Amino acid sequence: MPRTPRILALALLLSATGALSAGAPRDGDRFVNLAGPRERPGVLTMWPFLLRKAWTSLVPRDGAAQWVPYDHDAVAHNPSLTWIGHSTMLVRMDGATFLTDPMFSERASPVSFLGPKRRAPPGIPLAELPPIDFVTLSHSHYDHTDLPSIAALVQRGALFIVPLGMGEVVRDVGGQAIELDWWQYAEIGAVRVHCVPAQHFSGRTLTDANRRLWAGWVVEGPTRRFYHAGDTGYFDGFVEVGRRFGTIDLAALPIGAYEPEAIMRFVHMNPEEAVHAALDLHAARAVGMHYGTFDLTDEPLDEPPRRFHAEATRLGLAPDQAWTLNVGETRAW
């Protein structure tokens, strides 16, 4: 696939108007969500939660996602999707092969000896990945932007497509990155990679909160459309993405990291909201992600897929419309 991209601003051809038509809003030099700033939980809520997570990083809980050996032949199929774990997907479609939020390290942390520890090994070892045309990053948090993984992919020649402000993270390890605002896209070979809104936040240090944009992605080819939500709360942006793009053939949606609700509800969906997001997106199929790999929040590790399937069934979706995969599993779509 040609590696020379053409960066094009999306010209709002669908004549959309209102807040969702422009790029990401800002407050000075910091990005903000379409719904405005999130309500900050108080210390009486945060500190007990942080202490619980410190404990579970040392004493693992049961319920991690199941791991299976990957199938070389299935991975080679186009189109296909392989769950590598957490929000990392290997996707093939319309001649392109790409990764989302590559996270192959043992801990989701700025240091190697503390922080949430990986509970299921990567579905495909990084060294065994096929050639990658491009990589998308959704935001700067350590469970989505992992420097050792990025550095290894840079050595393999991968091009990164990132939200505004995220390019420096890639360039700091010697890589090339295309930065996009919401509703801009880059053309990579036969596909367009669209940066779309999400409802979240960013930060890697005590001083860079929300200085880098967060986003979801729509990869649009001649025969398929794939959506990756990154990290996001449930918000009106799903309806707008569905309106602009029509049917999404496969939507990868986060279904974990939702408890305690007082802390998480604005920035992470619960499983039921993920099903409603799939409907808002006009997704032919949805696949759950962002659960079972790292113990980030309070809900049982194996609860998200049960609730996701229960809500899909309640709303009349067929089994083939709502997927959860084993780590390492590949499905054609």
Phi and psi in degrees as GROMACS dihedral restraints (atoms count N, CA, C in turn):
[ dihedral_restraints ]
;  ai    aj    ak    al  type     phi  dphi    fc
    3     4     5     6     1   -59.8    20    10
    4     5     6     7     1   138.0    20    10
    6     7     8     9     1   -97.2    20    10
    7     8     9    10     1    -3.5    20    10
    9    10    11    12     1   -87.4    20    10
   10    11    12    13     1   109.4    20    10
   12    13    14    15     1   -88.5    20    10
   13    14    15    16     1   152.5    20    10
   15    16    17    18     1  -111.6    20    10
   16    17    18    19     1   121.7    20    10
   18    19    20    21     1   -92.5    20    10
   19    20    21    22     1   122.7    20    10
   21    22    23    24     1  -130.0    20    10
   22    23    24    25     1   133.2    20    10
   24    25    26    27     1   -72.8    20    10
   25    26    27    28     1   133.1    20    10
   27    28    29    30     1   -70.3    20    10
   28    29    30    31     1   123.6    20    10
   30    31    32    33     1   -92.2    20    10
   31    32    33    34     1    22.0    20    10
   33    34    35    36     1    52.0    20    10
   34    35    36    37     1    49.6    20    10
   36    37    38    39     1   -66.3    20    10
   37    38    39    40     1   -17.4    20    10
   39    40    41    42     1   -89.5    20    10
   40    41    42    43     1    12.4    20    10
   42    43    44    45     1    53.0    20    10
   43    44    45    46     1    40.5    20    10
   45    46    47    48     1   -71.8    20    10
   46    47    48    49     1   151.3    20    10
   48    49    50    51     1  -133.7    20    10
   49    50    51    52     1   168.4    20    10
   51    52    53    54     1    93.7    20    10
   52    53    54    55     1  -169.3    20    10
   54    55    56    57     1   -62.5    20    10
   55    56    57    58     1   -31.8    20    10
   57    58    59    60     1   -77.6    20    10
   58    59    60    61     1    -6.7    20    10
   60    61    62    63     1   -78.7    20    10
   61    62    63    64     1   -30.1    20    10
   63    64    65    66     1   -88.9    20    10
   64    65    66    67     1  -178.8    20    10
   66    67    68    69     1   -72.5    20    10
   67    68    69    70     1  -171.1    20    10
   69    70    71    72     1   -67.1    20    10
   70    71    72    73     1   135.0    20    10
   72    73    74    75     1   -71.6    20    10
   73    74    75    76     1   158.1    20    10
   75    76    77    78     1  -134.7    20    10
   76    77    78    79     1   155.8    20    10
   78    79    80    81     1  -122.9    20    10
   79    80    81    82     1    95.1    20    10
   81    82    83    84     1    67.5    20    10
   82    83    84    85     1  -123.6    20    10
   84    85    86    87     1   -98.7    20    10
   85    86    87    88     1    18.0    20    10
   87    88    89    90     1  -122.7    20    10
   88    89    90    91     1   142.8    20    10
   90    91    92    93     1   -80.9    20    10
   91    92    93    94     1   152.0    20    10
   93    94    95    96     1  -132.8    20    10
   94    95    96    97     1   161.0    20    10
   96    97    98    99     1   -79.4    20    10
   97    98    99   100     1   160.8    20    10
   99   100   101   102     1   -60.8    20    10
  100   101   102   103     1   -32.3    20    10
  102   103   104   105     1   -84.6    20    10
  103   104   105   106     1     4.1    20    10
  105   106   107   108     1    90.7    20    10
  106   107   108   109     1  -173.7    20    10
  108   109   110   111     1   -69.0    20    10
  109   110   111   112     1   147.3    20    10
  111   112   113   114     1   -79.6    20    10
  112   113   114   115     1   152.5    20    10
  114   115   116   117     1   -74.6    20    10
  115   116   117   118     1   125.8    20    10
  117   118   119   120     1   -80.4    20    10
  118   119   120   121     1   129.9    20    10
  120   121   122   123     1   -68.0    20    10
  121   122   123   124     1   148.7    20    10
  123   124   125   126     1   -76.1    20    10
  124   125   126   127     1   167.8    20    10
  126   127   128   129     1   -64.7    20    10
  127   128   129   130     1   -29.9    20    10
  129   130   131   132     1   -70.0    20    10
  130   131   132   133     1   -19.1    20    10
  132   133   134   135     1   -90.9    20    10
  133   134   135   136     1   -42.9    20    10
  135   136   137   138     1   -71.7    20    10
  136   137   138   139     1   -46.6    20    10
  138   139   140   141     1   -64.6    20    10
  139   140   141   142     1   -43.7    20    10
  141   142   143   144     1   -60.0    20    10
  142   143   144   145     1   -37.8    20    10
  144   145   146   147     1   -63.4    20    10
  145   146   147   148     1   -46.5    20    10
  147   148   149   150     1   -62.9    20    10
  148   149   150   151     1   -36.8    20    10
  150   151   152   153     1   -67.6    20    10
  151   152   153   154     1   -39.7    20    10
  153   154   155   156     1   -62.1    20    10
  154   155   156   157     1   -41.5    20    10
  156   157   158   159     1   -70.8    20    10
  157   158   159   160     1   -32.7    20    10
  159   160   161   162     1   -62.5    20    10
  160   161   162   163     1   -38.8    20    10
  162   163   164   165     1   -67.4    20    10
  163   164   165   166     1   -45.9    20    10
  165   166   167   168     1   -71.1    20    10
  166   167   168   169     1   -18.2    20    10
  168   169   170   171     1   -72.2    20    10
  169   170   171   172     1   -21.1    20    10
  171   172   173   174     1   -98.4    20    10
  172   173   174   175     1   -33.4    20    10
  174   175   176   177     1  -121.5    20    10
  175   176   177   178     1    93.6    20    10
  177   178   179   180     1   -62.3    20    10
  178   179   180   181     1   144.5    20    10
  180   181   182   183     1   -91.4    20    10
  181   182   183   184     1   158.5    20    10
  183   184   185   186     1   -76.1    20    10
  184   185   186   187     1   167.6    20    10
  186   187   188   189     1   104.6    20    10
  187   188   189   190     1    12.2    20    10
  189   190   191   192     1   -61.5    20    10
  190   191   192   193     1   156.1    20    10
  192   193   194   195     1   -60.3    20    10
  193   194   195   196     1   144.6    20    10
  195   196   197   198     1   -73.4    20    10
  196   197   198   199     1   141.5    20    10
  198   199   200   201     1  -110.6    20    10
  199   200   201   202     1   138.7    20    10
  201   202   203   204     1  -132.2    20    10
  202   203   204   205     1   150.3    20    10
  204   205   206   207     1   -63.0    20    10
  205   206   207   208     1   139.3    20    10
  207   208   209   210     1   -75.5    20    10
  208   209   210   211     1   153.4    20    10
  210   211   212   213     1  -101.6    20    10
  211   212   213   214     1   111.3    20    10
  213   214   215   216     1   -55.6    20    10
  214   215   216   217     1   -43.4    20    10
  216   217   218   219     1   -67.1    20    10
  217   218   219   220     1   -41.0    20    10
  219   220   221   222     1   -65.2    20    10
  220   221   222   223     1   -40.6    20    10
  222   223   224   225     1   -61.7    20    10
  223   224   225   226     1   -32.7    20    10
  225   226   227   228     1   -74.9    20    10
  226   227   228   229     1   -12.9    20    10
  228   229   230   231     1   -68.7    20    10
  229   230   231   232     1   144.8    20    10
  231   232   233   234     1  -131.3    20    10
  232   233   234   235     1   114.5    20    10
  234   235   236   237     1   -89.6    20    10
  235   236   237   238     1   148.2    20    10
  237   238   239   240     1  -154.1    20    10
  238   239   240   241     1   162.2    20    10
  240   241   242   243     1  -136.2    20    10
  241   242   243   244     1   132.6    20    10
  243   244   245   246     1  -120.2    20    10
  244   245   246   247     1   128.4    20    10
  246   247   248   249     1   -85.5    20    10
  247   248   249   250     1   113.4    20    10
  249   250   251   252     1   -87.5    20    10
  250   251   252   253     1   -17.6    20    10
  252   253   254   255     1   129.0    20    10
  253   254   255   256     1   150.6    20    10
  255   256   257   258     1    54.1    20    10
  256   257   258   259     1  -119.9    20    10
  258   259   260   261     1  -105.5    20    10
  259   260   261   262     1    13.8    20    10
  261   262   263   264     1   -90.6    20    10
  262   263   264   265     1   117.6    20    10
  264   265   266   267     1  -123.1    20    10
  265   266   267   268     1   138.7    20    10
  267   268   269   270     1   -99.6    20    10
  268   269   270   271     1   119.8    20    10
  270   271   272   273     1  -121.8    20    10
  271   272   273   274     1   136.0    20    10
  273   274   275   276     1  -121.4    20    10
  274   275   276   277     1   130.9    20    10
  276   277   278   279     1  -163.9    20    10
  277   278   279   280     1   140.0    20    10
  279   280   281   282     1    47.6    20    10
  280   281   282   283     1    41.9    20    10
  282   283   284   285     1    82.7    20    10
  283   284   285   286     1    -5.6    20    10
  285   286   287   288     1   -99.9    20    10
  286   287   288   289     1   145.9    20    10
  288   289   290   291     1  -125.3    20    10
  289   290   291   292     1   122.0    20    10
  291   292   293   294     1  -144.9    20    10
  292   293   294   295     1   161.7    20    10
  294   295   296   297     1  -115.8    20    10
  295   296   297   298     1   148.7    20    10
  297   298   299   300     1  -114.4    20    10
  298   299   300   301     1   138.6    20    10
  300   301   302   303     1    36.6    20    10
  301   302   303   304     1    64.2    20    10
  303   304   305   306     1   -65.8    20    10
  304   305   306   307     1   119.7    20    10
  306   307   308   309     1  -135.8    20    10
  307   308   309   310     1   101.8    20    10
  309   310   311   312     1  -115.3    20    10
  310   311   312   313     1    -0.8    20    10
  312   313   314   315     1   -78.9    20    10
  313   314   315   316     1   167.4    20    10
  315   316   317   318     1   -80.1    20    10
  316   317   318   319     1   -22.9    20    10
  318   319   320   321     1  -134.1    20    10
  319   320   321   322     1   143.2    20    10
  321   322   323   324     1   -92.5    20    10
  322   323   324   325     1    83.5    20    10
  324   325   326   327     1  -165.0    20    10
  325   326   327   328     1   155.9    20    10
  327   328   329   330     1   -72.4    20    10
  328   329   330   331     1   -12.2    20    10
  330   331   332   333     1  -126.6    20    10
  331   332   333   334     1   157.0    20    10
  333   334   335   336     1   -85.7    20    10
  334   335   336   337     1    -6.4    20    10
  336   337   338   339     1  -115.8    20    10
  337   338   339   340     1    -2.1    20    10
  339   340   341   342     1  -137.8    20    10
  340   341   342   343     1   160.0    20    10
  342   343   344   345     1   103.1    20    10
  343   344   345   346     1   173.5    20    10
  345   346   347   348     1   -55.8    20    10
  346   347   348   349     1   127.1    20    10
  348   349   350   351     1   -96.8    20    10
  349   350   351   352     1   144.6    20    10
  351   352   353   354     1   -63.1    20    10
  352   353   354   355     1   134.0    20    10
  354   355   356   357     1  -104.7    20    10
  355   356   357   358     1   -15.3    20    10
  357   358   359   360     1  -138.9    20    10
  358   359   360   361     1   133.5    20    10
  360   361   362   363     1   -64.9    20    10
  361   362   363   364     1   158.2    20    10
  363   364   365   366     1   -55.8    20    10
  364   365   366   367     1   141.4    20    10
  366   367   368   369     1   -63.6    20    10
  367   368   369   370     1   -30.1    20    10
  369   370   371   372     1  -133.0    20    10
  370   371   372   373     1   124.1    20    10
  372   373   374   375     1   -58.1    20    10
  373   374   375   376     1   144.9    20    10
  375   376   377   378     1   -56.5    20    10
  376   377   378   379     1   -38.8    20    10
  378   379   380   381     1   -67.7    20    10
  379   380   381   382     1   -16.7    20    10
  381   382   383   384     1  -103.4    20    10
  382   383   384   385     1     7.6    20    10
  384   385   386   387     1   -66.1    20    10
  385   386   387   388     1   148.6    20    10
  387   388   389   390     1   -70.9    20    10
  388   389   390   391     1   171.5    20    10
  390   391   392   393     1   -56.5    20    10
  391   392   393   394     1   134.8    20    10
  393   394   395   396     1  -109.4    20    10
  394   395   396   397     1   126.7    20    10
  396   397   398   399     1   -77.4    20    10
  397   398   399   400     1   -41.0    20    10
  399   400   401   402     1  -160.0    20    10
  400   401   402   403     1   164.8    20    10
  402   403   404   405     1  -130.5    20    10
  403   404   405   406     1   134.7    20    10
  405   406   407   408     1  -103.6    20    10
  406   407   408   409     1   141.1    20    10
  408   409   410   411     1  -117.5    20    10
  409   410   411   412     1   136.9    20    10
  411   412   413   414     1   -93.5    20    10
  412   413   414   415     1   -34.3    20    10
  414   415   416   417     1  -170.7    20    10
  415   416   417   418     1   178.5    20    10
  417   418   419   420     1   -90.0    20    10
  418   419   420   421     1    -3.6    20    10
  420   421   422   423     1   -62.5    20    10
  421   422   423   424     1   151.2    20    10
  423   424   425   426     1   -66.6    20    10
  424   425   426   427     1   -23.5    20    10
  426   427   428   429     1   -81.6    20    10
  427   428   429   430     1    -3.4    20    10
  429   430   431   432     1  -122.0    20    10
  430   431   432   433     1   -28.9    20    10
  432   433   434   435     1  -120.5    20    10
  433   434   435   436     1    93.6    20    10
  435   436   437   438     1  -107.1    20    10
  436   437   438   439     1   111.3    20    10
  438   439   440   441     1   -60.4    20    10
  439   440   441   442     1   -43.0    20    10
  441   442   443   444     1   -60.1    20    10
  442   443   444   445     1   -39.3    20    10
  444   445   446   447     1   -66.5    20    10
  445   446   447   448     1   -43.2    20    10
  447   448   449   450     1   -62.2    20    10
  448   449   450   451     1   -45.2    20    10
  450   451   452   453     1   -60.7    20    10
  451   452   453   454     1   -40.5    20    10
  453   454   455   456     1   -65.5    20    10
  454   455   456   457     1   -39.4    20    10
  456   457   458   459     1   -71.1    20    10
  457   458   459   460     1   -33.2    20    10
  459   460   461   462     1   -59.9    20    10
  460   461   462   463     1   -41.4    20    10
  462   463   464   465     1   -62.9    20    10
  463   464   465   466     1   -25.1    20    10
  465   466   467   468     1   -88.1    20    10
  466   467   468   469     1     0.3    20    10
  468   469   470   471     1    87.0    20    10
  469   470   471   472     1    15.8    20    10
  471   472   473   474     1   -69.9    20    10
  472   473   474   475     1   141.9    20    10
  474   475   476   477     1   -94.2    20    10
  475   476   477   478     1   139.1    20    10
  477   478   479   480     1  -109.6    20    10
  478   479   480   481     1   136.4    20    10
  480   481   482   483     1  -112.6    20    10
  481   482   483   484     1   120.2    20    10
  483   484   485   486     1  -138.9    20    10
  484   485   486   487     1   158.8    20    10
  486   487   488   489     1   -71.1    20    10
  487   488   489   490     1   166.2    20    10
  489   490   491   492     1   -52.5    20    10
  490   491   492   493     1   135.7    20    10
  492   493   494   495     1    88.0    20    10
  493   494   495   496     1   -14.7    20    10
  495   496   497   498     1   -85.9    20    10
  496   497   498   499     1   -12.7    20    10
  498   499   500   501     1   -61.8    20    10
  499   500   501   502     1   -34.6    20    10
  501   502   503   504     1   -63.8    20    10
  502   503   504   505     1   -30.7    20    10
  504   505   506   507     1   -62.7    20    10
  505   506   507   508     1   -41.5    20    10
  507   508   509   510     1   -72.8    20    10
  508   509   510   511     1   -44.4    20    10
  510   511   512   513     1   -65.3    20    10
  511   512   513   514     1   -28.7    20    10
  513   514   515   516     1   -63.1    20    10
  514   515   516   517     1   -22.2    20    10
  516   517   518   519     1  -108.2    20    10
  517   518   519   520     1    18.8    20    10
  519   520   521   522     1    90.1    20    10
  520   521   522   523     1    11.3    20    10
  522   523   524   525     1   -96.3    20    10
  523   524   525   526     1   173.1    20    10
  525   526   527   528     1  -108.5    20    10
  526   527   528   529     1   136.5    20    10
  528   529   530   531     1  -140.0    20    10
  529   530   531   532     1   141.9    20    10
  531   532   533   534     1  -103.7    20    10
  532   533   534   535     1   122.0    20    10
  534   535   536   537     1   -96.8    20    10
  535   536   537   538     1   135.0    20    10
  537   538   539   540     1  -130.4    20    10
  538   539   540   541     1   146.1    20    10
  540   541   542   543     1   -88.3    20    10
  541   542   543   544     1   166.8    20    10
  543   544   545   546     1   -55.7    20    10
  544   545   546   547     1   136.3    20    10
  546   547   548   549     1    72.9    20    10
  547   548   549   550     1    15.1    20    10
  549   550   551   552     1  -101.9    20    10
  550   551   552   553     1   162.1    20    10
  552   553   554   555     1  -143.2    20    10
  553   554   555   556     1   161.6    20    10
  555   556   557   558     1  -121.0    20    10
  556   557   558   559     1   143.8    20    10
  558   559   560   561     1   -99.7    20    10
  559   560   561   562     1   122.2    20    10
  561   562   563   564     1  -123.4    20    10
  562   563   564   565     1   103.7    20    10
  564   565   566   567     1    60.6    20    10
  565   566   567   568     1  -124.5    20    10
  567   568   569   570     1   -89.8    20    10
  568   569   570   571     1    -0.8    20    10
  570   571   572   573     1  -117.1    20    10
  571   572   573   574     1   153.2    20    10
  573   574   575   576     1  -106.8    20    10
  574   575   576   577     1   134.0    20    10
  576   577   578   579     1  -108.8    20    10
  577   578   579   580     1   106.0    20    10
  579   580   581   582     1   -96.2    20    10
  580   581   582   583     1   132.6    20    10
  582   583   584   585     1   -89.0    20    10
  583   584   585   586     1   123.8    20    10
  585   586   587   588     1  -127.2    20    10
  586   587   588   589     1   160.0    20    10
  588   589   590   591     1   -64.4    20    10
  589   590   591   592     1   153.1    20    10
  591   592   593   594     1  -139.1    20    10
  592   593   594   595     1   165.3    20    10
  594   595   596   597     1  -114.8    20    10
  595   596   597   598     1    99.0    20    10
  597   598   599   600     1  -156.9    20    10
  598   599   600   601     1  -145.2    20    10
  600   601   602   603     1  -163.4    20    10
  601   602   603   604     1   175.5    20    10
  603   604   605   606     1  -142.6    20    10
  604   605   606   607     1   163.7    20    10
  606   607   608   609     1   158.1    20    10
  607   608   609   610     1   138.0    20    10
  609   610   611   612     1  -123.0    20    10
  610   611   612   613     1   -14.9    20    10
  612   613   614   615     1  -135.5    20    10
  613   614   615   616     1  -177.2    20    10
  615   616   617   618     1   -76.2    20    10
  616   617   618   619     1   -10.0    20    10
  618   619   620   621     1  -119.1    20    10
  619   620   621   622     1    -3.8    20    10
  621   622   623   624     1  -111.1    20    10
  622   623   624   625     1    22.2    20    10
  624   625   626   627     1   -55.7    20    10
  625   626   627   628     1   123.2    20    10
  627   628   629   630     1    63.2    20    10
  628   629   630   631     1    18.2    20    10
  630   631   632   633     1   -81.9    20    10
  631   632   633   634     1   -15.9    20    10
  633   634   635   636     1  -115.2    20    10
  634   635   636   637     1   141.6    20    10
  636   637   638   639     1   -75.4    20    10
  637   638   639   640     1   155.0    20    10
  639   640   641   642     1  -115.2    20    10
  640   641   642   643     1   155.5    20    10
  642   643   644   645     1  -163.9    20    10
  643   644   645   646     1   164.2    20    10
  645   646   647   648     1  -107.5    20    10
  646   647   648   649     1   178.8    20    10
  648   649   650   651     1  -139.5    20    10
  649   650   651   652     1   138.1    20    10
  651   652   653   654     1  -116.0    20    10
  652   653   654   655     1   119.9    20    10
  654   655   656   657     1  -101.8    20    10
  655   656   657   658     1   117.2    20    10
  657   658   659   660     1  -116.2    20    10
  658   659   660   661     1   120.4    20    10
  660   661   662   663     1  -119.1    20    10
  661   662   663   664     1  -176.5    20    10
  663   664   665   666     1   -61.9    20    10
  664   665   666   667     1   -29.1    20    10
  666   667   668   669     1  -123.0    20    10
  667   668   669   670     1   -11.7    20    10
  669   670   671   672     1  -140.8    20    10
  670   671   672   673     1   153.3    20    10
  672   673   674   675     1  -128.9    20    10
  673   674   675   676     1   128.8    20    10
  675   676   677   678     1  -120.5    20    10
  676   677   678   679     1   136.5    20    10
  678   679   680   681     1  -119.7    20    10
  679   680   681   682     1   133.3    20    10
  681   682   683   684     1  -123.3    20    10
  682   683   684   685     1   120.0    20    10
  684   685   686   687     1   -78.8    20    10
  685   686   687   688     1   -16.0    20    10
  687   688   689   690     1    65.3    20    10
  688   689   690   691     1  -137.7    20    10
  690   691   692   693     1  -106.1    20    10
  691   692   693   694     1   134.2    20    10
  693   694   695   696     1  -164.0    20    10
  694   695   696   697     1   147.6    20    10
  696   697   698   699     1   -80.4    20    10
  697   698   699   700     1   171.6    20    10
  699   700   701   702     1   -77.3    20    10
  700   701   702   703     1   129.8    20    10
  702   703   704   705     1  -156.5    20    10
  703   704   705   706     1   173.3    20    10
  705   706   707   708     1   -67.7    20    10
  706   707   708   709     1   -15.0    20    10
  708   709   710   711     1   -59.9    20    10
  709   710   711   712     1   -28.5    20    10
  711   712   713   714     1   -61.9    20    10
  712   713   714   715     1   -42.6    20    10
  714   715   716   717     1   -61.6    20    10
  715   716   717   718     1   -42.0    20    10
  717   718   719   720     1   -67.2    20    10
  718   719   720   721     1   -40.6    20    10
  720   721   722   723     1   -61.3    20    10
  721   722   723   724     1   -44.4    20    10
  723   724   725   726     1   -61.8    20    10
  724   725   726   727     1   -37.7    20    10
  726   727   728   729     1   -67.5    20    10
  727   728   729   730     1   -40.4    20    10
  729   730   731   732     1   -75.0    20    10
  730   731   732   733     1   -36.5    20    10
  732   733   734   735     1  -104.2    20    10
  733   734   735   736     1   -10.0    20    10
  735   736   737   738     1    72.0    20    10
  736   737   738   739     1  -144.9    20    10
  738   739   740   741     1   -67.0    20    10
  739   740   741   742     1   130.4    20    10
  741   742   743   744     1   -95.3    20    10
  742   743   744   745     1   123.4    20    10
  744   745   746   747     1   -69.9    20    10
  745   746   747   748     1   -37.4    20    10
  747   748   749   750     1  -148.4    20    10
  748   749   750   751     1   126.8    20    10
  750   751   752   753     1  -116.4    20    10
  751   752   753   754     1   123.8    20    10
  753   754   755   756     1   -94.4    20    10
  754   755   756   757     1   115.5    20    10
  756   757   758   759     1  -124.1    20    10
  757   758   759   760     1   136.2    20    10
  759   760   761   762     1   -70.9    20    10
  760   761   762   763     1   134.4    20    10
  762   763   764   765     1  -124.5    20    10
  763   764   765   766     1     1.8    20    10
  765   766   767   768     1  -121.1    20    10
  766   767   768   769     1   178.7    20    10
  768   769   770   771     1    69.8    20    10
  769   770   771   772     1    51.4    20    10
  771   772   773   774     1  -119.8    20    10
  772   773   774   775     1    -1.2    20    10
  774   775   776   777     1  -121.9    20    10
  775   776   777   778     1   139.5    20    10
  777   778   779   780     1   -74.7    20    10
  778   779   780   781     1   141.2    20    10
  780   781   782   783     1   -59.4    20    10
  781   782   783   784     1   -34.8    20    10
  783   784   785   786     1   -60.2    20    10
  784   785   786   787     1   -27.1    20    10
  786   787   788   789     1   -95.5    20    10
  787   788   789   790     1   -38.6    20    10
  789   790   791   792     1   -98.9    20    10
  790   791   792   793     1   -17.1    20    10
  792   793   794   795     1   -61.9    20    10
  793   794   795   796     1   -30.6    20    10
  795   796   797   798     1   -78.4    20    10
  796   797   798   799     1   -27.6    20    10
  798   799   800   801     1  -113.1    20    10
  799   800   801   802     1   -10.9    20    10
  801   802   803   804     1  -136.3    20    10
  802   803   804   805     1   136.4    20    10
  804   805   806   807     1   -78.9    20    10
  805   806   807   808     1   152.6    20    10
  807   808   809   810     1   -90.6    20    10
  808   809   810   811     1   172.6    20    10
  810   811   812   813     1   -60.9    20    10
  811   812   813   814     1   -37.1    20    10
  813   814   815   816     1   -66.1    20    10
  814   815   816   817     1   -41.4    20    10
  816   817   818   819     1   -63.7    20    10
  817   818   819   820     1   -34.3    20    10
  819   820   821   822     1   -62.4    20    10
  820   821   822   823     1   -38.9    20    10
  822   823   824   825     1   -64.4    20    10
  823   824   825   826     1   -42.8    20    10
  825   826   827   828     1   -65.5    20    10
  826   827   828   829     1   -35.2    20    10
  828   829   830   831     1   -61.6    20    10
  829   830   831   832     1   -40.5    20    10
  831   832   833   834     1   -60.3    20    10
  832   833   834   835     1   -40.1    20    10
  834   835   836   837     1   -67.7    20    10
  835   836   837   838     1   -41.5    20    10
  837   838   839   840     1   -59.2    20    10
  838   839   840   841     1   -36.8    20    10
  840   841   842   843     1   -78.2    20    10
  841   842   843   844     1    -7.9    20    10
  843   844   845   846     1    58.2    20    10
  844   845   846   847     1    44.0    20    10
  846   847   848   849     1   -81.2    20    10
  847   848   849   850     1   126.8    20    10
  849   850   851   852     1   -65.9    20    10
  850   851   852   853     1   -34.9    20    10
  852   853   854   855     1  -142.9    20    10
  853   854   855   856     1   149.7    20    10
  855   856   857   858     1  -129.6    20    10
  856   857   858   859     1   142.2    20    10
  858   859   860   861     1  -124.2    20    10
  859   860   861   862     1   131.7    20    10
  861   862   863   864     1   -77.9    20    10
  862   863   864   865     1   148.6    20    10
  864   865   866   867     1  -149.5    20    10
  865   866   867   868     1  -177.2    20    10
  867   868   869   870     1    63.9    20    10
  868   869   870   871     1    46.4    20    10
  870   871   872   873     1  -157.4    20    10
  871   872   873   874     1   157.6    20    10
  873   874   875   876     1    73.6    20    10
  874   875   876   877     1    -4.4    20    10
  876   877   878   879     1  -105.9    20    10
  877   878   879   880     1   -43.8    20    10
  879   880   881   882     1  -123.8    20    10
  880   881   882   883     1   140.8    20    10
  882   883   884   885     1   -89.1    20    10
  883   884   885   886     1    90.0    20    10
  885   886   887   888     1   -98.7    20    10
  886   887   888   889     1   -26.4    20    10
  888   889   890   891     1  -139.2    20    10
  889   890   891   892     1  -167.3    20    10
  891   892   893   894     1   -90.4    20    10
  892   893   894   895     1   -23.4    20    10
  894   895   896   897     1   -64.3    20    10
  895   896   897   898     1   151.9    20    10
  897   898   899   900     1   -55.4    20    10
  898   899   900   901     1   141.4    20    10
  900   901   902   903     1   -60.3    20    10
  901   902   903   904     1   -31.9    20    10
  903   904   905   906     1   -97.6    20    10
  904   905   906   907     1     7.8    20    10
  906   907   908   909     1   -76.1    20    10
  907   908   909   910     1   -40.1    20    10
  909   910   911   912     1   -53.9    20    10
  910   911   912   913     1   -47.3    20    10
  912   913   914   915     1   -65.4    20    10
  913   914   915   916     1   -34.3    20    10
  915   916   917   918     1   -62.5    20    10
  916   917   918   919     1   -46.5    20    10
  918   919   920   921     1   -68.5    20    10
  919   920   921   922     1   -36.3    20    10
  921   922   923   924     1   -61.4    20    10
  922   923   924   925     1   -48.2    20    10
  924   925   926   927     1   -69.1    20    10
  925   926   927   928     1   -36.8    20    10
  927   928   929   930     1   -63.0    20    10
  928   929   930   931     1   -42.0    20    10
  930   931   932   933     1   -69.9    20    10
  931   932   933   934     1   -38.6    20    10
  933   934   935   936     1   -61.4    20    10
  934   935   936   937     1   -42.2    20    10
  936   937   938   939     1   -64.9    20    10
  937   938   939   940     1   -43.9    20    10
  939   940   941   942     1   -59.0    20    10
  940   941   942   943     1   -35.0    20    10
  942   943   944   945     1   -90.6    20    10
  943   944   945   946     1     5.0    20    10
  945   946   947   948     1    86.0    20    10
  946   947   948   949     1    16.0    20    10
  948   949   950   951     1   -76.9    20    10
  949   950   951   952     1   142.1    20    10
  951   952   953   954     1   -73.5    20    10
  952   953   954   955     1   156.4    20    10
  954   955   956   957     1   -54.1    20    10
  955   956   957   958     1   -33.2    20    10
  957   958   959   960     1   -77.2    20    10
  958   959   960   961     1    -3.8    20    10
  960   961   962   963     1   -96.2    20    10
  961   962   963   964     1   -13.0    20    10
  963   964   965   966     1  -135.9    20    10
  964   965   966   967     1   108.6    20    10
  966   967   968   969     1  -108.4    20    10
  967   968   969   970     1   144.6    20    10
  969   970   971   972     1  -130.3    20    10
  970   971   972   973     1   140.0    20    10
  972   973   974   975     1  -114.8    20    10
  973   974   975   976     1   157.8    20    10
  975   976   977   978     1   -73.9    20    10
  976   977   978   979     1   150.3    20    10
  978   979   980   981     1   -62.0    20    10
  979   980   981   982     1   126.7    20    10
  981   982   983   984     1    97.0    20    10
  982   983   984   985     1   -10.7    20    10
  984   985   986   987     1   -79.2    20    10
  985   986   987   988     1   144.3    20    10
  987   988   989   990     1  -120.3    20    10
  988   989   990   991     1   139.4    20    10
  990   991   992   993     1  -131.2    20    10
  991   992   993   994     1   141.7    20    10
  993   994   995   996     1   -79.4    20    10
  994   995   996   997     1   150.3    20    10
